[in-house]
Amino acid sequence: MTQTETAKTAEAASEPSRCIICGGGTFRPAGVSSGYRIFRCMGCGFHFVHPLPSLEEIAAIYEKYSSNVLYSAKAERKVLRAMKQIKRYLKPKPGDRFIDFGCNIGTGVEAAHRLGLEAYGVDIDEESVGIARNEYPAGHYHAGAVESLPEDWKDFDFAFMIEVIEHLPDPHAYFEAMRARLKPGALLYLTTPDAGHWRVPKDFPAWQEVFPPQHIHYFTRTAMQHFLPAHGFEIVRFVWSPKTRLKVLARKL
């Protein structure tokens, strides 16, 4: 093979072949951000970084994660907001079991605890979980992958997933592991940047939510309508937002 042929083969290999959400095969380049190429699936509107960052690149993000300082500065406000969301969308009863997937410094867990729930949280970032344990000791926390959740935590009635799915290298594997820890009929409240929102700029990389390798997947309503049912969730409703946020209430079937 000549050098020219090798270059063409490498270029072809760098193009996406199949949408991981809807299975479509038609894409359009959506721009470049921080050296990462972004594509849009023409079938469901899903935007994604391709090729994906290496696991080493993703791991490096959490070694120098700076958001904890910002989150801590407005923690009480976040607790109160989470309490409103839990009461509005989940309508739990005292004693129900709640888990926050991607709990960060524990504000969602603390909100659930204040509402009388058995409150748990998991996050891959050990520093965040350490802060949560120190600031909100009434909750139960686990640092590590969803697959490594303690067996004695049993299963849950309600779940939060706030601004998590856009970070996941393999959202399918994560949701299968997550789903296994929810009771039938359990409610999930999920938020993520909305790539289909009318306020997203036509120059996609100019959108403030585009900053790979932290954010690598960008959903739309259509993409979510493919994704959640594929993992055994029924979409109860999309919550309207004036901001570029996709807010979804779903139920495990």
CYANA upper distance limits for C-alpha pairs under 8 A (distance plus 0.5 A):
  1 MET  CA      5 GLU  CA      6.56
  1 MET  CA      6 THR  CA      6.97
  2 THR  CA      6 THR  CA      6.69
  3 GLN  CA      7 ALA  CA      6.76
  4 THR  CA      8 LYS  CA      6.84
  5 GLU  CA      9 THR  CA      6.66
  6 THR  CA     10 ALA  CA      6.72
  7 ALA  CA     11 GLU  CA      6.68
  8 LYS  CA     12 ALA  CA      6.69
  9 THR  CA     13 ALA  CA      6.71
 10 ALA  CA     14 SER  CA      6.88
 11 GLU  CA     15 GLU  CA      7.40
 14 SER  CA     50 HIS  CA      7.77
 14 SER  CA     51 PRO  CA      6.90
 15 GLU  CA     50 HIS  CA      7.93
 15 GLU  CA     51 PRO  CA      8.41
 16 PRO  CA     25 GLY  CA      8.42
 16 PRO  CA     27 PHE  CA      8.09
 16 PRO  CA     50 HIS  CA      7.32
 16 PRO  CA     51 PRO  CA      8.30
 17 SER  CA     25 GLY  CA      6.22
 17 SER  CA     26 THR  CA      8.48
 18 ARG  CA     23 GLY  CA      6.03
 18 ARG  CA     24 GLY  CA      6.12
 18 ARG  CA     25 GLY  CA      5.25
 18 ARG  CA     26 THR  CA      8.33
 19 CYS  CA     23 GLY  CA      5.14
 19 CYS  CA     24 GLY  CA      5.63
 19 CYS  CA     25 GLY  CA      6.72
 19 CYS  CA     41 CYS  CA      6.93
 19 CYS  CA     46 PHE  CA      8.49
 21 ILE  CA     44 CYS  CA      8.35
 21 ILE  CA     46 PHE  CA      7.91
 21 ILE  CA    223 ALA  CA      6.88
 21 ILE  CA    226 HIS  CA      6.92
 21 ILE  CA    227 PHE  CA      6.35
 22 CYS  CA     43 GLY  CA      7.62
 22 CYS  CA     44 CYS  CA      7.01
 22 CYS  CA    223 ALA  CA      7.49
 22 CYS  CA    226 HIS  CA      6.55
 22 CYS  CA    227 PHE  CA      8.07
 24 GLY  CA     41 CYS  CA      7.51
 24 GLY  CA     42 MET  CA      8.17
 24 GLY  CA     43 GLY  CA      6.35
 25 GLY  CA     41 CYS  CA      8.01
 26 THR  CA     41 CYS  CA      6.62
 26 THR  CA     42 MET  CA      6.17
 26 THR  CA     43 GLY  CA      7.55
 27 PHE  CA     39 PHE  CA      6.83
 27 PHE  CA     40 ARG  CA      5.93
 27 PHE  CA     41 CYS  CA      5.14
 27 PHE  CA     42 MET  CA      5.94
 28 ARG  CA     39 PHE  CA      6.12
 28 ARG  CA     40 ARG  CA      5.72
 28 ARG  CA     41 CYS  CA      7.20
 28 ARG  CA     42 MET  CA      7.43
 29 PRO  CA     37 ARG  CA      8.15
 29 PRO  CA     38 ILE  CA      6.66
 29 PRO  CA     39 PHE  CA      4.95
 29 PRO  CA     40 ARG  CA      6.74
 30 ALA  CA     37 ARG  CA      8.23
 30 ALA  CA     38 ILE  CA      5.76
 30 ALA  CA     39 PHE  CA      5.40
 30 ALA  CA     40 ARG  CA      6.44
 30 ALA  CA     47 HIS  CA      8.27
 30 ALA  CA    203 ASP  CA      8.15
 30 ALA  CA    204 PHE  CA      6.60
 30 ALA  CA    205 PRO  CA      8.01
 31 GLY  CA     37 ARG  CA      6.61
 31 GLY  CA     38 ILE  CA      5.96
 31 GLY  CA     39 PHE  CA      7.69
 31 GLY  CA    203 ASP  CA      8.00
 31 GLY  CA    204 PHE  CA      7.09
 31 GLY  CA    205 PRO  CA      6.51
 32 VAL  CA     36 TYR  CA      5.91
 32 VAL  CA     37 ARG  CA      5.00
 32 VAL  CA     38 ILE  CA      6.35
 32 VAL  CA    205 PRO  CA      6.96
 33 SER  CA     37 ARG  CA      7.12
 33 SER  CA     38 ILE  CA      8.09
 33 SER  CA    205 PRO  CA      6.28
 33 SER  CA    210 VAL  CA      7.77
 33 SER  CA    211 PHE  CA      7.24
 33 SER  CA    212 PRO  CA      7.36
 34 SER  CA    211 PHE  CA      7.82
 34 SER  CA    212 PRO  CA      7.32
 36 TYR  CA     49 VAL  CA      6.92
 36 TYR  CA     50 HIS  CA      7.64
 36 TYR  CA     51 PRO  CA      8.32
 36 TYR  CA    212 PRO  CA      7.31
 36 TYR  CA    213 PRO  CA      8.29
 37 ARG  CA     49 VAL  CA      6.19
 37 ARG  CA     50 HIS  CA      6.20
 37 ARG  CA     51 PRO  CA      7.87
 38 ILE  CA     47 HIS  CA      7.19
 38 ILE  CA     48 PHE  CA      5.93
 38 ILE  CA     49 VAL  CA      4.99
 38 ILE  CA     50 HIS  CA      6.51
 39 PHE  CA     47 HIS  CA      6.02
 39 PHE  CA     48 PHE  CA      6.05
 39 PHE  CA     49 VAL  CA      7.02
 39 PHE  CA     50 HIS  CA      7.49
 40 ARG  CA     45 GLY  CA      6.39
 40 ARG  CA     46 PHE  CA      6.22
 40 ARG  CA     47 HIS  CA      4.88
 40 ARG  CA     48 PHE  CA      7.16
 41 CYS  CA     45 GLY  CA      5.57
 41 CYS  CA     46 PHE  CA      5.80
 41 CYS  CA     47 HIS  CA      6.85
 42 MET  CA     46 PHE  CA      8.39
 44 CYS  CA    220 THR  CA      7.88
 44 CYS  CA    222 THR  CA      5.91
 44 CYS  CA    223 ALA  CA      5.54
 45 GLY  CA    195 ALA  CA      8.09
 45 GLY  CA    196 GLY  CA      7.54
 45 GLY  CA    219 PHE  CA      7.82
 45 GLY  CA    220 THR  CA      6.55
 45 GLY  CA    222 THR  CA      7.50
 45 GLY  CA    223 ALA  CA      6.96
 46 PHE  CA    195 ALA  CA      7.85
 46 PHE  CA    217 HIS  CA      8.05
 46 PHE  CA    218 TYR  CA      6.41
 46 PHE  CA    219 PHE  CA      5.55
 46 PHE  CA    220 THR  CA      6.50
 46 PHE  CA    223 ALA  CA      6.23
 47 HIS  CA    195 ALA  CA      7.60
 47 HIS  CA    217 HIS  CA      6.54
 47 HIS  CA    218 TYR  CA      5.40
 47 HIS  CA    219 PHE  CA      7.07
 48 PHE  CA    216 ILE  CA      6.16
 48 PHE  CA    217 HIS  CA      5.08
 48 PHE  CA    218 TYR  CA      6.53
 49 VAL  CA     53 PRO  CA      8.45
 49 VAL  CA    212 PRO  CA      8.05
 49 VAL  CA    216 ILE  CA      5.65
 49 VAL  CA    217 HIS  CA      7.11
 52 LEU  CA    169 PRO  CA      7.81
 52 LEU  CA    216 ILE  CA      7.87
 53 PRO  CA     57 GLU  CA      6.50
 53 PRO  CA     58 ILE  CA      7.14
 53 PRO  CA    213 PRO  CA      6.81
 54 SER  CA     58 ILE  CA      6.96
 55 LEU  CA     59 ALA  CA      6.47
 56 GLU  CA     60 ALA  CA      6.63
 57 GLU  CA     61 ILE  CA      7.32
 57 GLU  CA    213 PRO  CA      7.81
 58 ILE  CA     62 TYR  CA      7.90
 58 ILE  CA    213 PRO  CA      7.03
 58 ILE  CA    214 GLN  CA      7.65
 59 ALA  CA     63 GLU  CA      7.26
 60 ALA  CA     64 LYS  CA      7.33
 61 ILE  CA     65 TYR  CA      6.39
 61 ILE  CA    213 PRO  CA      8.48
 61 ILE  CA    214 GLN  CA      7.56
 62 TYR  CA    125 ASP  CA      6.94
 66 SER  CA     70 LEU  CA      8.02
 67 SER  CA     71 TYR  CA      6.59
 68 ASN  CA     72 SER  CA      6.46
 68 ASN  CA    104 ASN  CA      8.24
 68 ASN  CA    105 ILE  CA      7.58
 68 ASN  CA    128 SER  CA      7.19
 69 VAL  CA     73 ALA  CA      6.87
 70 LEU  CA     74 LYS  CA      7.41
 71 TYR  CA     75 ALA  CA      6.25
 71 TYR  CA    105 ILE  CA      8.02
 72 SER  CA    105 ILE  CA      7.91
 74 LYS  CA     78 LYS  CA      6.94
 75 ALA  CA     79 VAL  CA      6.73
 75 ALA  CA    107 THR  CA      6.91
 76 GLU  CA     80 LEU  CA      6.81
 76 GLU  CA    107 THR  CA      8.06
 77 ARG  CA     81 ARG  CA      6.71
 78 LYS  CA     82 ALA  CA      6.57
 78 LYS  CA    107 THR  CA      6.68
 78 LYS  CA    108 GLY  CA      8.14
 79 VAL  CA     83 MET  CA      6.73
 79 VAL  CA    107 THR  CA      5.34
 79 VAL  CA    108 GLY  CA      6.56
 79 VAL  CA    110 GLU  CA      7.09
 79 VAL  CA    111 ALA  CA      5.65
 80 LEU  CA     84 LYS  CA      6.96
 80 LEU  CA    111 ALA  CA      7.28
 81 ARG  CA     85 GLN  CA      6.86
 82 ALA  CA     86 ILE  CA      6.55
 82 ALA  CA    107 THR  CA      7.93
 82 ALA  CA    108 GLY  CA      6.13
 82 ALA  CA    111 ALA  CA      6.34
 82 ALA  CA    112 ALA  CA      8.44
 83 MET  CA     87 LYS  CA      6.70
 83 MET  CA    108 GLY  CA      8.14
 83 MET  CA    111 ALA  CA      5.45
 83 MET  CA    112 ALA  CA      7.16
 83 MET  CA    114 ARG  CA      8.44
 83 MET  CA    115 LEU  CA      7.75
 84 LYS  CA     88 ARG  CA      6.45
 85 GLN  CA     89 TYR  CA      6.30
 85 GLN  CA     90 LEU  CA      8.08
 86 ILE  CA     90 LEU  CA      5.67
 86 ILE  CA     91 LYS  CA      7.00
 86 ILE  CA     92 PRO  CA      7.94
 86 ILE  CA    112 ALA  CA      7.79
 87 LYS  CA     91 LYS  CA      5.32
 87 LYS  CA     92 PRO  CA      7.30
 89 TYR  CA    189 TYR  CA      7.85
 89 TYR  CA    249 LEU  CA      7.67
 90 LEU  CA    158 PHE  CA      7.49
 90 LEU  CA    187 LEU  CA      7.06
 90 LEU  CA    188 LEU  CA      8.46
 90 LEU  CA    189 TYR  CA      8.20
 92 PRO  CA     96 ASP  CA      6.96
 92 PRO  CA    117 LEU  CA      8.31
 92 PRO  CA    158 PHE  CA      8.42
 93 LYS  CA    116 GLY  CA      8.14
 93 LYS  CA    117 LEU  CA      7.80
 94 PRO  CA    115 LEU  CA      7.33
 94 PRO  CA    116 GLY  CA      5.09
 94 PRO  CA    117 LEU  CA      5.64
 95 GLY  CA    116 GLY  CA      6.64
 95 GLY  CA    117 LEU  CA      5.29
 95 GLY  CA    118 GLU  CA      6.31
 96 ASP  CA    117 LEU  CA      5.71
 96 ASP  CA    118 GLU  CA      6.59
 96 ASP  CA    156 PHE  CA      8.31
 96 ASP  CA    157 ASP  CA      6.74
 96 ASP  CA    158 PHE  CA      8.28
 97 ARG  CA    117 LEU  CA      6.35
 97 ARG  CA    118 GLU  CA      5.25
 97 ARG  CA    119 ALA  CA      6.82
 97 ARG  CA    120 TYR  CA      8.41
 97 ARG  CA    155 ASP  CA      8.21
 97 ARG  CA    156 PHE  CA      5.48
 97 ARG  CA    157 ASP  CA      5.72
 97 ARG  CA    158 PHE  CA      6.90
 98 PHE  CA    109 VAL  CA      8.32
 98 PHE  CA    112 ALA  CA      7.36
 98 PHE  CA    117 LEU  CA      6.95
 98 PHE  CA    118 GLU  CA      6.46
 98 PHE  CA    119 ALA  CA      5.55
 98 PHE  CA    120 TYR  CA      6.59
 98 PHE  CA    156 PHE  CA      6.28
 98 PHE  CA    157 ASP  CA      6.57
 98 PHE  CA    158 PHE  CA      5.28
 98 PHE  CA    159 ALA  CA      6.18
 98 PHE  CA    160 PHE  CA      8.46
 99 ILE  CA    109 VAL  CA      7.63
 99 ILE  CA    119 ALA  CA      6.54
 99 ILE  CA    120 TYR  CA      5.08
 99 ILE  CA    121 GLY  CA      5.74
 99 ILE  CA    122 VAL  CA      8.16
 99 ILE  CA    156 PHE  CA      7.22
 99 ILE  CA    158 PHE  CA      6.96
 99 ILE  CA    159 ALA  CA      5.39
 99 ILE  CA    160 PHE  CA      6.92
100 ASP  CA    108 GLY  CA      6.95
100 ASP  CA    109 VAL  CA      6.86
100 ASP  CA    120 TYR  CA      6.86
100 ASP  CA    121 GLY  CA      5.10
100 ASP  CA    122 VAL  CA      6.92
100 ASP  CA    159 ALA  CA      6.13
100 ASP  CA    160 PHE  CA      5.11
100 ASP  CA    161 MET  CA      6.61
101 PHE  CA    121 GLY  CA      6.59
101 PHE  CA    122 VAL  CA      5.88
101 PHE  CA    123 ASP  CA      7.10
101 PHE  CA    146 VAL  CA      8.40
101 PHE  CA    159 ALA  CA      7.58
101 PHE  CA    160 PHE  CA      6.51
101 PHE  CA    161 MET  CA      5.65
101 PHE  CA    162 ILE  CA      8.22
101 PHE  CA    164 VAL  CA      8.32
102 GLY  CA    121 GLY  CA      7.66
102 GLY  CA    122 VAL  CA      6.17
102 GLY  CA    123 ASP  CA      5.04
102 GLY  CA    124 ILE  CA      7.79
102 GLY  CA    161 MET  CA      6.91
102 GLY  CA    162 ILE  CA      7.65
102 GLY  CA    164 VAL  CA      6.66
103 CYS  CA    107 THR  CA      7.82
103 CYS  CA    108 GLY  CA      7.10
103 CYS  CA    109 VAL  CA      7.61
103 CYS  CA    121 GLY  CA      5.72
103 CYS  CA    122 VAL  CA      6.10
103 CYS  CA    123 ASP  CA      6.02
103 CYS  CA    129 VAL  CA      8.29
103 CYS  CA    161 MET  CA      8.48
104 ASN  CA    122 VAL  CA      8.40
104 ASN  CA    123 ASP  CA      6.53
104 ASN  CA    125 ASP  CA      7.95
104 ASN  CA    128 SER  CA      5.57
104 ASN  CA    129 VAL  CA      6.90
104 ASN  CA    132 ALA  CA      7.85
105 ILE  CA    128 SER  CA      5.32
105 ILE  CA    129 VAL  CA      6.39
105 ILE  CA    130 GLY  CA      8.22
105 ILE  CA    131 ILE  CA      6.04
105 ILE  CA    132 ALA  CA      4.87
106 GLY  CA    110 GLU  CA      6.61
106 GLY  CA    121 GLY  CA      7.43
106 GLY  CA    128 SER  CA      8.41
106 GLY  CA    129 VAL  CA      7.75
106 GLY  CA    131 ILE  CA      8.27
106 GLY  CA    132 ALA  CA      5.10
106 GLY  CA    133 ARG  CA      8.19
106 GLY  CA    135 GLU  CA      8.44
106 GLY  CA    136 TYR  CA      7.18
106 GLY  CA    139 GLY  CA      8.42
107 THR  CA    111 ALA  CA      6.64
107 THR  CA    132 ALA  CA      8.20
107 THR  CA    136 TYR  CA      8.36
108 GLY  CA    112 ALA  CA      6.82
108 GLY  CA    160 PHE  CA      8.24
109 VAL  CA    113 HIS  CA      6.72
109 VAL  CA    119 ALA  CA      5.84
109 VAL  CA    120 TYR  CA      6.41
109 VAL  CA    121 GLY  CA      6.57
109 VAL  CA    139 GLY  CA      6.59
110 GLU  CA    114 ARG  CA      6.70
110 GLU  CA    119 ALA  CA      7.79
110 GLU  CA    136 TYR  CA      6.61
110 GLU  CA    138 ALA  CA      7.91
110 GLU  CA    139 GLY  CA      6.99
111 ALA  CA    115 LEU  CA      6.99
112 ALA  CA    116 GLY  CA      7.10
112 ALA  CA    117 LEU  CA      5.90
112 ALA  CA    118 GLU  CA      7.83
112 ALA  CA    119 ALA  CA      6.21
113 HIS  CA    117 LEU  CA      5.59
113 HIS  CA    118 GLU  CA      6.80
113 HIS  CA    119 ALA  CA      5.90
113 HIS  CA    138 ALA  CA      7.66
113 HIS  CA    139 GLY  CA      7.32
118 GLU  CA    139 GLY  CA      8.25
119 ALA  CA    139 GLY  CA      5.83
119 ALA  CA    140 HIS  CA      6.84
120 TYR  CA    139 GLY  CA      6.21
120 TYR  CA    140 HIS  CA      5.10
120 TYR  CA    141 TYR  CA      6.24
121 GLY  CA    139 GLY  CA      8.00
121 GLY  CA    140 HIS  CA      6.78
121 GLY  CA    141 TYR  CA      5.35
121 GLY  CA    142 HIS  CA      6.93
122 VAL  CA    129 VAL  CA      8.13
122 VAL  CA    141 TYR  CA      6.20
122 VAL  CA    142 HIS  CA      5.28
122 VAL  CA    143 ALA  CA      6.36
122 VAL  CA    144 GLY  CA      7.50
122 VAL  CA    145 ALA  CA      8.31
122 VAL  CA    146 VAL  CA      7.63
122 VAL  CA    149 LEU  CA      8.27
123 ASP  CA    128 SER  CA      7.89
123 ASP  CA    129 VAL  CA      7.05
123 ASP  CA    142 HIS  CA      7.14
123 ASP  CA    143 ALA  CA      5.76
123 ASP  CA    144 GLY  CA      6.53
123 ASP  CA    145 ALA  CA      7.69
124 ILE  CA    143 ALA  CA      5.82
124 ILE  CA    144 GLY  CA      4.87
124 ILE  CA    145 ALA  CA      6.20
125 ASP  CA    129 VAL  CA      7.02
125 ASP  CA    143 ALA  CA      6.85
125 ASP  CA    144 GLY  CA      7.65
126 GLU  CA    130 GLY  CA      6.55
126 GLU  CA    143 ALA  CA      5.87
126 GLU  CA    144 GLY  CA      8.01
127 GLU  CA    131 ILE  CA      6.87
128 SER  CA    132 ALA  CA      6.76
129 VAL  CA    133 ARG  CA      6.67
129 VAL  CA    141 TYR  CA      7.14
129 VAL  CA    142 HIS  CA      7.56
129 VAL  CA    143 ALA  CA      6.54
130 GLY  CA    134 ASN  CA      6.83
131 ILE  CA    135 GLU  CA      6.46
132 ALA  CA    136 TYR  CA      5.95
132 ALA  CA    137 PRO  CA      7.64
132 ALA  CA    141 TYR  CA      8.19
133 ARG  CA    137 PRO  CA      5.38
133 ARG  CA    139 GLY  CA      7.86
133 ARG  CA    140 HIS  CA      8.30
133 ARG  CA    141 TYR  CA      7.47
142 HIS  CA    149 LEU  CA      7.36
142 HIS  CA    150 PRO  CA      8.48
144 GLY  CA    148 SER  CA      6.94
144 GLY  CA    149 LEU  CA      8.14
145 ALA  CA    149 LEU  CA      7.68
146 VAL  CA    174 TYR  CA      7.51
146 VAL  CA    177 ALA  CA      6.74
146 VAL  CA    178 MET  CA      6.92
147 GLU  CA    177 ALA  CA      6.16
147 GLU  CA    178 MET  CA      8.25
149 LEU  CA    153 TRP  CA      7.93
150 PRO  CA    154 LYS  CA      8.41
154 LYS  CA    181 ARG  CA      7.57
155 ASP  CA    181 ARG  CA      5.33
155 ASP  CA    182 LEU  CA      5.65
155 ASP  CA    183 LYS  CA      6.29
156 PHE  CA    181 ARG  CA      6.90
156 PHE  CA    182 LEU  CA      5.29
156 PHE  CA    183 LYS  CA      6.13
156 PHE  CA    186 ALA  CA      7.51
157 ASP  CA    182 LEU  CA      6.89
157 ASP  CA    183 LYS  CA      6.33
157 ASP  CA    185 GLY  CA      8.10
157 ASP  CA    186 ALA  CA      5.15
157 ASP  CA    187 LEU  CA      7.14
158 PHE  CA    182 LEU  CA      8.04
158 PHE  CA    186 ALA  CA      5.91
158 PHE  CA    187 LEU  CA      5.45
158 PHE  CA    188 LEU  CA      6.48
159 ALA  CA    182 LEU  CA      8.44
159 ALA  CA    186 ALA  CA      8.12
159 ALA  CA    187 LEU  CA      6.81
159 ALA  CA    188 LEU  CA      5.25
159 ALA  CA    189 TYR  CA      6.85
160 PHE  CA    188 LEU  CA      6.37
160 PHE  CA    189 TYR  CA      5.56
160 PHE  CA    190 LEU  CA      6.60
161 MET  CA    165 ILE  CA      8.21
161 MET  CA    188 LEU  CA      7.92
161 MET  CA    189 TYR  CA      6.75
161 MET  CA    190 LEU  CA      5.21
161 MET  CA    191 THR  CA      7.03
162 ILE  CA    189 TYR  CA      8.22
162 ILE  CA    190 LEU  CA      6.09
162 ILE  CA    191 THR  CA      5.46
162 ILE  CA    192 THR  CA      7.30
163 GLU  CA    190 LEU  CA      8.07
163 GLU  CA    191 THR  CA      5.94
163 GLU  CA    192 THR  CA      5.25
163 GLU  CA    193 PRO  CA      7.90
164 VAL  CA    168 LEU  CA      7.52
164 VAL  CA    191 THR  CA      8.29
164 VAL  CA    192 THR  CA      7.42
165 ILE  CA    171 PRO  CA      6.92
165 ILE  CA    192 THR  CA      7.20
165 ILE  CA    217 HIS  CA      7.94
166 GLU  CA    192 THR  CA      7.00
166 GLU  CA    193 PRO  CA      7.99
166 GLU  CA    215 HIS  CA      5.75
166 GLU  CA    216 ILE  CA      6.35
166 GLU  CA    217 HIS  CA      5.16
166 GLU  CA    218 TYR  CA      6.45
166 GLU  CA    219 PHE  CA      8.28
167 HIS  CA    214 GLN  CA      6.30
167 HIS  CA    215 HIS  CA      5.43
167 HIS  CA    216 ILE  CA      6.35
167 HIS  CA    217 HIS  CA      7.29
168 LEU  CA    174 TYR  CA      8.22
168 LEU  CA    216 ILE  CA      7.87
168 LEU  CA    217 HIS  CA      8.01
169 PRO  CA    216 ILE  CA      7.92
170 ASP  CA    174 TYR  CA      6.97
171 PRO  CA    175 PHE  CA      6.59
172 HIS  CA    176 GLU  CA      6.78
172 HIS  CA    231 HIS  CA      8.27
173 ALA  CA    177 ALA  CA      6.83
174 TYR  CA    178 MET  CA      6.55
175 PHE  CA    179 ARG  CA      6.26
175 PHE  CA    231 HIS  CA      7.31
176 GLU  CA    180 ALA  CA      6.87
176 GLU  CA    231 HIS  CA      7.12
177 ALA  CA    181 ARG  CA      7.62
178 MET  CA    182 LEU  CA      7.51
179 ARG  CA    231 HIS  CA      8.13
179 ARG  CA    232 GLY  CA      8.45
179 ARG  CA    252 LYS  CA      8.02
182 LEU  CA    186 ALA  CA      6.49
182 LEU  CA    252 LYS  CA      7.95
183 LYS  CA    252 LYS  CA      7.98
184 PRO  CA    252 LYS  CA      6.15
184 PRO  CA    253 LEU  CA      6.28
185 GLY  CA    251 ARG  CA      6.18
185 GLY  CA    252 LYS  CA      5.47
185 GLY  CA    253 LEU  CA      6.23
186 ALA  CA    251 ARG  CA      6.12
186 ALA  CA    252 LYS  CA      5.85
187 LEU  CA    249 LEU  CA      7.55
187 LEU  CA    250 ALA  CA      6.24
187 LEU  CA    251 ARG  CA      5.03
187 LEU  CA    252 LYS  CA      6.97
188 LEU  CA    248 VAL  CA      8.45
188 LEU  CA    249 LEU  CA      6.28
188 LEU  CA    250 ALA  CA      5.63
188 LEU  CA    251 ARG  CA      6.57
188 LEU  CA    252 LYS  CA      8.19
189 TYR  CA    247 LYS  CA      7.91
189 TYR  CA    248 VAL  CA      6.33
189 TYR  CA    249 LEU  CA      5.21
189 TYR  CA    250 ALA  CA      7.02
190 LEU  CA    247 LYS  CA      6.33
190 LEU  CA    248 VAL  CA      5.70
190 LEU  CA    249 LEU  CA      7.01
191 THR  CA    245 ARG  CA      7.18
191 THR  CA    246 LEU  CA      5.98
191 THR  CA    247 LYS  CA      4.99
191 THR  CA    248 VAL  CA      6.84
192 THR  CA    218 TYR  CA      8.33
192 THR  CA    219 PHE  CA      7.97
192 THR  CA    245 ARG  CA      6.35
192 THR  CA    246 LEU  CA      5.78
192 THR  CA    247 LYS  CA      7.30
193 PRO  CA    209 GLU  CA      7.27
193 PRO  CA    218 TYR  CA      6.98
193 PRO  CA    219 PHE  CA      7.54
193 PRO  CA    244 THR  CA      6.43
193 PRO  CA    245 ARG  CA      5.16
193 PRO  CA    246 LEU  CA      6.18
194 ASP  CA    218 TYR  CA      7.24
194 ASP  CA    219 PHE  CA      6.35
194 ASP  CA    220 THR  CA      5.97
194 ASP  CA    221 ARG  CA      8.16
194 ASP  CA    244 THR  CA      5.78
194 ASP  CA    245 ARG  CA      5.33
194 ASP  CA    246 LEU  CA      5.15
195 ALA  CA    200 VAL  CA      7.11
195 ALA  CA    218 TYR  CA      6.11
195 ALA  CA    219 PHE  CA      6.16
195 ALA  CA    220 THR  CA      5.77
195 ALA  CA    244 THR  CA      8.03
196 GLY  CA    200 VAL  CA      7.59
196 GLY  CA    219 PHE  CA      8.01
196 GLY  CA    220 THR  CA      5.40
196 GLY  CA    221 ARG  CA      7.58
197 HIS  CA    220 THR  CA      8.22
197 HIS  CA    244 THR  CA      6.12
197 HIS  CA    245 ARG  CA      8.08
198 TRP  CA    244 THR  CA      8.39
199 ARG  CA    243 LYS  CA      8.13
199 ARG  CA    244 THR  CA      6.94
200 VAL  CA    204 PHE  CA      7.54
200 VAL  CA    207 TRP  CA      6.64
200 VAL  CA    244 THR  CA      7.36
201 PRO  CA    206 ALA  CA      7.18
201 PRO  CA    207 TRP  CA      6.50
203 ASP  CA    207 TRP  CA      7.88
204 PHE  CA    210 VAL  CA      8.11
205 PRO  CA    210 VAL  CA      6.18
206 ALA  CA    210 VAL  CA      7.74
209 GLU  CA    215 HIS  CA      7.93
210 VAL  CA    215 HIS  CA      6.93
211 PHE  CA    215 HIS  CA      6.18
211 PHE  CA    216 ILE  CA      8.43
212 PRO  CA    216 ILE  CA      6.16
219 PHE  CA    223 ALA  CA      6.24
219 PHE  CA    224 MET  CA      6.92
219 PHE  CA    246 LEU  CA      8.39
220 THR  CA    224 MET  CA      6.66
220 THR  CA    246 LEU  CA      7.81
221 ARG  CA    225 GLN  CA      6.63
221 ARG  CA    246 LEU  CA      7.77
222 THR  CA    226 HIS  CA      7.10
223 ALA  CA    227 PHE  CA      6.66
224 MET  CA    228 LEU  CA      6.37
225 GLN  CA    229 PRO  CA      7.23
225 GLN  CA    235 ILE  CA      7.96
226 HIS  CA    230 ALA  CA      6.92
227 PHE  CA    231 HIS  CA      7.29
228 LEU  CA    232 GLY  CA      7.09
228 LEU  CA    233 PHE  CA      5.65
228 LEU  CA    234 GLU  CA      7.39
228 LEU  CA    235 ILE  CA      7.74
229 PRO  CA    233 PHE  CA      5.29
229 PRO  CA    234 GLU  CA      6.29
229 PRO  CA    235 ILE  CA      8.08
232 GLY  CA    252 LYS  CA      6.49
232 GLY  CA    253 LEU  CA      6.18
233 PHE  CA    250 ALA  CA      6.57
233 PHE  CA    251 ARG  CA      5.85
233 PHE  CA    252 LYS  CA      4.97
233 PHE  CA    253 LEU  CA      6.15
234 GLU  CA    250 ALA  CA      5.93
234 GLU  CA    251 ARG  CA      5.64
234 GLU  CA    252 LYS  CA      6.82
234 GLU  CA    253 LEU  CA      7.00
235 ILE  CA    248 VAL  CA      7.69
235 ILE  CA    249 LEU  CA      6.71
235 ILE  CA    250 ALA  CA      4.80
235 ILE  CA    251 ARG  CA      6.92
236 VAL  CA    248 VAL  CA      8.21
236 VAL  CA    249 LEU  CA      5.96
236 VAL  CA    250 ALA  CA      5.48
236 VAL  CA    251 ARG  CA      7.11
237 ARG  CA    248 VAL  CA      6.61
237 ARG  CA    249 LEU  CA      5.98
237 ARG  CA    250 ALA  CA      7.51
238 PHE  CA    246 LEU  CA      7.99
238 PHE  CA    247 LYS  CA      6.27
238 PHE  CA    248 VAL  CA      5.15
238 PHE  CA    249 LEU  CA      6.86
239 VAL  CA    246 LEU  CA      8.01
239 VAL  CA    247 LYS  CA      5.66
239 VAL  CA    248 VAL  CA      6.52
239 VAL  CA    249 LEU  CA      8.00
240 TRP  CA    246 LEU  CA      8.42
240 TRP  CA    247 LYS  CA      7.69
241 SER  CA    245 ARG  CA      6.66
241 SER  CA    246 LEU  CA      7.87
241 SER  CA    247 LYS  CA      7.97
